[in-house]
Each structure stands twice: as C-alpha cells, then as structure tokens.
C-alpha cells in the first residue's frame, strides 16, 4: 500500500484520482438508479401476477394500481421540489 502512495506522491497522481473518483461515483449512481427502478418494476409485475392468479379482473387490477399512487422516485422528486421552493 505504501508503494502506491509513494507512486502517487512522485507523479502527482492525486490529480488523476480526483476526477476518476467523481466519474466512478457518477457511474455507481446511474447503475443503482437503474437497479432500483428495475426492482420496483419487478415488484409491480409480481403484484399483477398475484392478482391475476386470485381471479381479479383487469378493471379491479387497474383500480388497485391507481390506488398505489405515483412511483417512489416520483414522490421523492416532488418532495425535493417542495423543499427547494421553501
């Protein structure tokens, strides 16, 4: 580990690590957002499948899904917008 630190000190490598860490953080946030939305979609599909197995009609399923409201990330953005307006 000390060899890596010595190399970074000799070559001013910190100026390379700063942008790379920012890029890495951006990539991680995009991947996690995609993963979260995928999991929410899978949950919605499993809910629809369970309701179909119980014999619910398409109209009943539509009513249940409309009652759940907006997607979690849409509620989050609305909350953030309200906080910024204050």
N, C-alpha and C positions, 0 to 999 in steps of 0.2 A: 504494500500500500504506500509506503514511504517513497518507493521508486516512482510511482505515478505522480505523487505530489511534487517530487523533485523535478520531474519532466515538465509538469505544468508550470512550475516556477521558472524554469530555464527558458521555456518557449512562450511565456505569457499566455498559456493555454486557457486561463480563466476567461479570456475574451472569446474563446471558442465555446466554452461550456455554457456561458450565459445565454446566447441565442439558441443553442441546441436544447437546453433545458426548457426554454419557452416554447420551442417547437414541439418538444416531447409532451409538454403539458397540454398544448392545443390538440395534439393527436389523441391523447388519452381522453380528453373531454368529449371529442367528437365520437369516439368509439363507445364511450359509456352512455352517451345520449342515445345513440343508435341502439345499443343493447337494451336500454331501459324501455324505449318505445316498442322494440320487438317483444319484450316480455309482457308488456301491457296488452299488446295485440294478441299474443298467445292466450293470455288470461281471458280476454273478451271472446275469443273463438271457443275456448273450452266452456265458458258460460253458455254461449249459444248452443253448443253441442249438448250440454246437460239439459237445457230447457227443451230441446227437440226430443231428447230421449224420454222426458217426462210427459210428452204429448202436447206441449203448448203450441198454439197456432202462431203463425207468423205475426199476426196483429198483436198478440199478447207479448211476444218476444220484443217487438218494436216498442211497446209501452214500457217494458222493464228497462230496456236500454236507454230510452229517453229519460227515464226517471233517475238514472245514474248521473246525469248531467254531463258536464264537459270532461275532457280528458284531464288527468292530473297535471300534465305540463302546461295545459291551457289555463288552469286555475292558478298555477304558480306565476305565470306571466302576468295575469290580471292582478294578482296580489302585489307583484313588484311594481306594476304601473301605478297602483294606488299609493304605494309608499313614496314613489318618486314625485307624485303630484302634491304631496303634503308639504 
